[in-house]
Amino acid sequence: MPAVRLMTPEEAPAVVALLVDAFDREHFSRWAHPDVHARRAAMGARFTHTLATLSTGATTEVTPDLDASALWLSPGSDVSAQASPGAPDRVFKALESVNAAAPNQPFGYLSYLGARTPGAGWFSSAPPPAADHRRRSAAVGALDRVGR
């Protein structure tokens, strides 16, 4: 298993590209933005904004080869799901329901987990379907989060 380390600011563009690739085929992303070009642009903007505005105590961990990444929010962070810029109204409505069901804080929160494997993205507002277990386990294994 590869070790993980904190992302450096210079690596943010590569991590954004990794997350866009990982989430490009994710079911919610495809529903939110059916057009592949619009979807990738919206996700790129979303992940760029997310990494640039991390709250104090949040961390982004990466594998040494930047093939996997995990974004952890610190206890007390705003964990509400946010729609990508330009998302259709149906996405905002869906995320209102997700946010209403969010657990109470404080606790550390795995916000995004992605691996270079296409479609291996997972965001913690929506648990991964059982059918996606093998694909998702590649991302989890790549990050080796033992003891977290």
C-alpha positions in Angstrom: 0.0 0.0 0.0 1.3 3.4 -0.8 1.9 5.9 2.0 -0.1 9.1 2.0 1.1 12.7 2.6 -0.4 16.2 2.6 -0.9 17.8 -0.8 1.3 20.8 -1.5 -0.3 24.0 -3.0 1.6 23.4 -6.2 -0.1 20.0 -6.6 -3.7 21.4 -6.5 -4.1 21.5 -10.3 -3.1 17.9 -10.6 -5.4 16.9 -7.7 -8.3 18.8 -9.4 -7.6 16.9 -12.6 -7.5 13.6 -10.6 -10.9 14.3 -8.9 -12.5 15.4 -12.2 -11.4 12.1 -13.8 -12.5 10.1 -10.7 -16.0 11.7 -10.6 -16.6 12.0 -14.4 -18.6 8.8 -14.5 -20.1 8.9 -11.0 -23.9 8.5 -11.2 -24.8 11.8 -9.5 -22.4 13.8 -11.6 -23.8 12.3 -14.8 -27.4 13.1 -13.6 -26.4 16.6 -12.5 -24.6 17.4 -15.8 -25.5 15.0 -18.6 -23.2 16.7 -21.1 -19.7 15.4 -20.6 -18.0 18.8 -21.4 -20.3 20.8 -19.1 -19.9 18.1 -16.4 -16.1 18.2 -16.5 -16.0 22.0 -16.6 -18.4 22.2 -13.6 -16.5 19.7 -11.6 -13.2 21.4 -12.4 -14.6 24.7 -11.1 -16.1 23.0 -8.1 -12.9 21.1 -7.1 -10.7 24.2 -7.7 -12.9 26.3 -5.5 -13.1 23.6 -2.8 -9.3 23.2 -2.6 -8.8 26.9 -2.6 -11.2 27.6 0.2 -10.5 24.8 2.7 -11.4 25.6 6.3 -8.8 25.7 9.0 -7.8 22.1 10.0 -9.0 20.6 6.7 -6.5 18.4 4.9 -6.0 17.0 1.5 -4.0 13.8 1.4 -2.5 12.3 -1.7 -0.5 9.3 -2.7 3.1 10.1 -3.7 2.3 9.5 -7.4 -0.9 11.7 -7.1 -3.0 8.7 -8.2 -5.4 9.1 -5.3 -6.6 11.8 -3.0 -8.8 12.3 0.1 -10.2 15.6 1.3 -10.8 15.6 5.1 -12.8 18.4 6.8 -12.1 19.2 10.4 -14.6 18.8 13.2 -17.1 21.7 13.1 -16.7 22.3 9.4 -19.6 23.0 7.1 -20.3 19.6 5.6 -23.3 20.6 3.5 -23.2 19.4 -0.1 -22.8 22.2 -2.6 -23.9 22.2 -6.2 -21.4 22.9 -9.0 -21.6 26.3 -10.6 -24.3 26.2 -13.3 -26.0 23.1 -12.0 -29.7 22.7 -12.9 -32.3 23.5 -10.3 -33.1 19.8 -9.8 -29.5 19.4 -8.4 -30.0 22.2 -5.8 -33.3 20.5 -4.7 -31.7 17.1 -4.4 -28.9 18.5 -2.3 -31.3 20.3 0.0 -32.6 16.8 0.9 -29.1 15.4 1.3 -28.1 18.4 3.6 -31.3 18.0 5.7 -30.1 14.4 6.5 -26.5 15.4 7.4 -25.3 14.0 10.7 -24.7 16.4 13.6 -21.1 17.6 14.1 -18.4 17.7 15.5 -16.3 14.9 13.9 -13.7 14.6 11.2 -15.4 14.2 7.8 -14.2 12.5 4.6 -15.6 14.9 2.0 -14.1 13.5 -1.2 -12.2 10.4 -2.1 -10.9 9.8 -5.6 -8.5 7.6 -7.5 -7.0 7.8 -11.0 -9.2 4.9 -12.0 -12.0 6.4 -14.0 -15.2 6.5 -12.0 -13.5 5.8 -8.7 -14.7 9.0 -7.0 -16.9 9.0 -3.9 -18.3 11.9 -2.0 -19.5 11.2 1.5 -22.9 12.9 1.1 -24.0 9.8 -0.8 -22.8 6.4 0.3 -21.4 4.3 -2.6 -23.8 1.7 -4.0 -22.9 -1.9 -3.3 -22.4 -2.5 -7.0 -19.6 0.0 -7.0 -17.7 -1.7 -4.2 -14.7 -3.1 -6.3 -14.2 0.2 -8.1 -14.4 2.2 -4.9 -12.2 -0.1 -2.9 -9.3 0.8 -5.3 -9.5 4.4 -4.1 -9.8 3.3 -0.5 -6.9 0.9 -0.8 -4.7 3.5 -2.6 -5.1 5.9 0.3 -4.4 3.3 3.1 -6.3 5.1 5.8 -5.6 2.7 8.6 -6.3 4.1 12.0 -8.3 7.2 10.8 
